[in-house]
Amino acid sequence: MLAAALLGILAAAALVLARALKGPTIFDRLVAANSIGNVAIVFLAVLGFVNGRPDFLDVALAYALLNIIGVFAVLKFFRYGPLGASGEDEEERT
C-alpha cells in the first residue's frame, strides 16, 4: 500500500514538473517549483516511514523551511528587484 503511495507521489511530481516547464508566466513556474518542493517533502516523509527511519522526517522539515525561505526570496526579487533592495522606492511610487 505504501509503495502505491510512493508511486502516486512520483506521478504528482511528474505532473508538477510538466507544469513548471509549460507555465506561461513566471508565477506559474514559481508555484510549480514550490509544489515540487512540497512533493519532495512528502516523499521524504513517506520514504522514512516505509524504511522505518524517522530521521528522514527531520530532513523533510529542514527542507520545508528552506523551501519557504526560497519562495519568499524569489517573490521579493520579482517584486522589488535585487535581494539587497529595501523596497522603499516601490512604496514611494505608489
JOQUI-V259574 format. One record per helix or strand. SS is the DSSP state (H for helix, E for strand). FROM is the first residue (numbers start at 1). TO is the last residue. If there is no record, write none. Layout:
SS | FROM | TO
SS | FROM | TO
This chain:
H | 2 | 22
H | 26 | 51
H | 55 | 80
H | 88 | 93
